[in-house]
Amino acid sequence: MELGLTGKVVLLTGGSGGIGRPLARSFGREGARVALSYLRRADAAKEVAASIEEAGGEALPVQLDLTDRQSIDSAVGQVVDRWGAIDILVVNASATGGPNPKPVGFEEISADTWLPLLRSEIEGAFHTVQSVLPTMKSGGWGRIVFMSASIVHRGRKGEEAYTASKAALHGLSRTLATELFTDNIFSNVVAPGPTVTEGLLGKLPDSLKERIADVTPEQAKRLLNEGMPHLRFSTVDDVNNTVLFLASAANGNITGNVINVDGGH
């Protein structure tokens, strides 16, 4: 399938780590021009950008702080100055990087935990979309993809703050889809379930960590599935391919949806 991503300009927030790294490279392989944002890990972002360029693509690392509107506008401005537009926005950056490996009870969640998370996830996404929309509208085409998590649909004890912040993205995306359809701008959410990444491996119980030390990602995936026989863990490619399609010209009529990539869990 031809995705039609060649020459499209992508702003991928949170492109320096986690699932953002392979996602940035996937866009690069499809011929997109990739702007990947980072907060503190400039070296990591530059490394990803260099790998895209070495493969013949174009990439630009930009610093972006989700809690600072000026920082967001500056990053967007750098991308537009470089390539003239932003066609695709993938809101992937997260204040936490995922669910808490050691969740606490709801009554124990402090405002110091709750409010910064909400501000980063919701306000950051809101302002990033606001900043990018003018260039999408002027180009008459755009694709927005919010990265969420399947935990929103299932819930998890002690994850009220994280789950609520991600659920808010679902409502934002659905409303944007309604408002922006006539501008040929689509908005969707991708909600991965447990996915075999370096980040996930670092959050596993010690009993599983011992079993997957010094093994390949494929071996780790098999071991993880043994530990949870009812669940098929996703691969990074499972998630990336979903994002690439939704962000592409091949997506001709899917907007306002939440796509779970979780093996039906």
C-alpha positions as CSV (number, residue, x, y, z in Angstrom):
1,M,0.0,0.0,0.0
2,E,1.3,3.4,-0.9
3,L,0.9,5.7,2.1
4,G,1.7,8.9,0.3
5,L,4.0,10.1,3.1
6,T,6.9,11.1,0.9
7,G,7.6,14.8,1.4
8,K,5.1,15.2,4.2
9,V,6.3,17.2,7.2
10,V,5.7,15.4,10.5
11,L,6.0,16.9,14.0
12,L,6.4,14.0,16.4
13,T,6.5,15.1,20.1
14,G,8.5,12.8,22.3
15,G,10.6,11.5,19.5
16,S,13.8,11.0,21.6
17,G,12.7,8.0,23.6
18,G,10.3,5.1,24.1
19,I,8.1,4.3,21.1
20,G,8.9,7.7,19.7
21,R,12.3,6.6,18.5
22,P,11.3,3.8,16.2
23,L,8.2,5.8,15.1
24,A,10.4,8.7,14.0
25,R,12.5,6.2,12.0
26,S,9.4,4.6,10.5
27,F,8.2,8.0,9.2
28,G,11.7,8.6,7.8
29,R,11.7,5.3,5.9
30,E,8.4,6.3,4.3
31,G,10.0,9.5,3.0
32,A,8.5,12.0,5.4
33,R,10.4,14.9,6.8
34,V,10.6,14.3,10.5
35,A,10.8,16.9,13.2
36,L,11.2,15.1,16.5
37,S,10.8,17.0,19.8
38,Y,12.7,16.4,23.0
39,L,12.6,18.1,26.4
40,R,16.0,17.3,27.9
41,R,17.5,14.5,25.9
42,A,19.0,16.5,23.1
43,D,21.7,13.9,22.5
44,A,19.1,11.1,22.1
45,A,17.0,13.2,19.7
46,K,20.1,14.1,17.6
47,E,21.0,10.4,17.5
48,V,17.6,9.5,16.1
49,A,17.8,12.4,13.6
50,A,21.2,11.3,12.5
51,S,20.0,7.8,11.9
52,I,17.2,9.1,9.7
53,E,19.6,11.2,7.7
54,E,22.1,8.4,7.3
55,A,19.3,6.4,5.7
56,G,18.7,9.2,3.2
57,G,15.9,11.0,5.0
58,E,15.4,14.5,6.5
59,A,15.1,15.1,10.2
60,L,15.2,18.0,12.6
61,P,15.4,17.7,16.4
62,V,13.6,20.5,18.3
63,Q,13.2,21.3,22.0
64,L,9.6,21.4,23.2
65,D,8.2,21.7,26.7
66,L,4.6,20.7,26.9
67,T,4.0,22.9,29.9
68,D,5.3,26.1,28.1
69,R,3.2,27.6,25.3
70,Q,6.2,29.7,24.2
71,S,8.3,26.6,23.8
72,I,5.6,24.9,21.8
73,D,5.2,27.9,19.4
74,S,9.0,28.2,19.1
75,A,9.3,24.5,18.1
76,V,6.5,24.7,15.6
77,G,8.1,27.9,14.2
78,Q,11.4,26.1,13.7
79,V,9.8,23.3,11.7
80,V,7.8,25.7,9.5
81,D,10.9,27.8,8.9
82,R,12.8,24.7,7.8
83,W,10.2,23.0,5.6
84,G,7.4,25.5,5.1
85,A,4.6,23.6,6.7
86,I,3.5,20.9,9.1
87,D,1.2,18.3,7.6
88,I,1.1,15.7,10.4
89,L,1.2,16.1,14.1
90,V,1.7,13.0,16.4
91,V,1.2,13.9,20.0
92,N,3.3,11.3,21.7
93,A,5.2,13.1,24.5
94,S,4.1,12.2,28.0
95,A,5.1,13.6,31.4
96,T,5.4,10.0,32.8
97,G,6.2,7.8,29.8
98,G,3.4,5.5,30.8
99,P,1.5,4.0,33.7
100,N,3.1,4.1,37.1
101,P,4.9,0.8,37.8
102,K,4.1,1.3,41.5
103,P,0.6,2.8,41.6
104,V,-0.8,4.1,44.8
105,G,-4.4,4.3,46.1
106,F,-6.6,7.1,44.9
107,E,-6.7,8.8,48.2
108,E,-2.9,8.9,48.3
109,I,-2.5,10.7,45.0
110,S,-1.3,14.2,45.8
111,A,-2.0,17.4,43.9
112,D,1.8,17.6,43.2
113,T,1.4,14.4,41.2
114,W,-2.1,15.0,39.7
115,L,-1.9,18.6,38.4
116,P,1.5,18.5,36.6
117,L,0.4,15.3,34.8
118,L,-2.9,16.9,33.7
119,R,-1.1,20.1,32.6
120,S,1.5,18.2,30.6
121,E,-0.9,15.7,28.9
122,I,-4.0,17.8,28.3
123,E,-2.8,21.4,28.2
124,G,0.3,20.4,26.3
125,A,-1.7,18.6,23.6
126,F,-4.3,21.4,23.4
127,H,-1.6,24.0,22.9
128,T,0.4,22.0,20.4
129,V,-2.6,21.4,18.2
130,Q,-3.6,25.1,18.4
131,S,-0.1,26.1,17.4
132,V,0.0,23.6,14.4
133,L,-3.5,24.2,13.0
134,P,-2.8,27.4,11.1
135,T,-0.2,25.8,8.8
136,M,-2.4,22.7,8.3
137,K,-5.4,24.8,7.4
138,S,-3.4,26.9,5.0
139,G,-2.2,23.7,3.3
140,G,-5.7,22.3,3.0
141,W,-4.7,18.9,4.5
142,G,-3.7,17.5,7.9
143,R,-3.5,14.5,10.1
144,I,-3.4,14.5,13.9
145,V,-2.7,11.4,15.9
146,F,-2.8,11.3,19.7
147,M,-1.0,8.5,21.5
148,S,-3.0,7.2,24.4
149,A,-3.2,3.8,26.1
150,S,-5.7,0.9,26.3
151,I,-5.7,1.2,30.1
152,V,-8.2,4.1,29.5
153,H,-10.8,1.5,28.6
154,R,-10.0,-1.0,31.3
155,G,-8.9,1.1,34.2
156,R,-6.2,0.1,36.7
157,K,-6.0,0.6,40.5
158,G,-3.9,3.6,41.4
159,E,-3.8,5.0,37.8
160,E,-6.7,7.5,38.1
161,A,-4.5,10.5,37.2
162,Y,-2.8,8.9,34.2
163,T,-6.0,7.3,32.9
164,A,-8.0,10.5,33.2
165,S,-5.4,12.6,31.4
166,K,-5.3,10.1,28.5
167,A,-9.1,9.8,28.4
168,A,-9.3,13.6,28.0
169,L,-7.3,13.2,24.7
170,H,-10.1,11.0,23.4
171,G,-12.6,13.7,23.9
172,L,-10.4,16.4,22.4
173,S,-9.6,14.3,19.3
174,R,-13.3,13.5,18.7
175,T,-14.3,17.2,18.9
176,L,-11.4,18.2,16.7
177,A,-12.5,15.6,14.1
178,T,-15.9,17.1,14.0
179,E,-14.7,20.7,13.7
180,L,-11.9,20.1,11.2
181,F,-13.4,17.7,8.8
182,T,-14.3,20.4,6.3
183,D,-10.6,21.5,6.4
184,N,-9.6,18.0,5.4
185,I,-7.9,17.6,8.7
186,F,-8.4,14.2,10.5
187,S,-7.9,13.5,14.2
188,N,-7.6,10.0,15.7
189,V,-6.2,8.3,18.8
190,V,-4.0,5.3,18.9
191,A,-4.2,3.4,22.2
192,P,-1.6,0.7,22.5
193,G,-1.8,-2.1,25.1
194,P,1.3,-3.6,26.6
195,T,4.0,-3.2,24.0
196,V,7.5,-4.7,24.1
197,T,9.8,-1.7,24.4
198,E,12.9,-1.0,26.4
199,G,10.6,1.1,28.7
200,L,8.3,-1.8,29.4
201,L,11.1,-4.1,30.2
202,G,12.3,-1.7,32.8
203,K,9.0,-1.7,34.6
204,L,8.6,-5.5,34.9
205,P,8.5,-7.4,38.2
206,D,11.9,-8.8,39.3
207,S,10.6,-12.3,38.7
208,L,10.2,-11.6,35.0
209,K,13.2,-9.3,34.7
210,E,15.5,-12.2,35.8
211,R,14.0,-14.4,33.0
212,I,14.5,-11.8,30.2
213,A,17.9,-10.5,31.1
214,D,20.2,-10.6,28.0
215,V,17.6,-11.9,25.6
216,T,16.4,-10.5,22.3
217,P,13.2,-8.5,22.1
218,E,11.5,-11.5,20.4
219,Q,12.5,-13.8,23.1
220,A,11.4,-11.3,25.7
221,K,8.0,-11.1,24.0
222,R,7.5,-14.8,24.3
223,L,8.5,-14.8,27.9
224,L,6.1,-12.0,28.7
225,N,3.3,-13.8,27.0
226,E,4.0,-16.8,29.1
227,G,3.6,-14.6,32.2
228,M,0.2,-13.4,30.9
229,P,-1.3,-16.2,28.8
230,H,-4.5,-14.2,28.1
231,L,-2.6,-11.4,26.5
232,R,-0.7,-11.0,23.3
233,F,1.9,-8.3,23.7
234,S,2.1,-5.9,20.8
235,T,5.3,-5.1,19.0
236,V,6.6,-1.6,18.2
237,D,5.8,-2.3,14.5
238,D,2.1,-3.1,15.4
239,V,1.8,0.3,16.9
240,N,3.9,2.2,14.3
241,N,2.1,0.8,11.3
242,T,-1.2,1.9,12.8
243,V,0.1,5.4,13.4
244,L,1.6,5.6,9.9
245,F,-1.7,4.6,8.2
246,L,-3.8,7.1,10.2
247,A,-1.3,9.9,9.5
248,S,-1.2,9.2,5.8
249,A,-3.0,10.0,2.6
250,A,-4.1,6.4,2.5
251,N,-6.4,7.2,5.4
252,G,-9.2,8.7,3.4
253,N,-12.2,8.6,5.8
254,I,-11.1,7.6,9.3
255,T,-11.4,10.4,11.8
256,G,-12.7,10.8,15.3
257,N,-11.8,7.2,16.2
258,V,-9.8,5.5,18.9
259,I,-7.8,2.5,17.6
260,N,-6.8,0.0,20.2
261,V,-3.6,-1.9,19.4
262,D,-3.9,-4.4,22.2
263,G,-4.5,-7.8,20.8
264,G,-8.2,-7.6,21.8
265,H,-7.4,-7.4,25.5
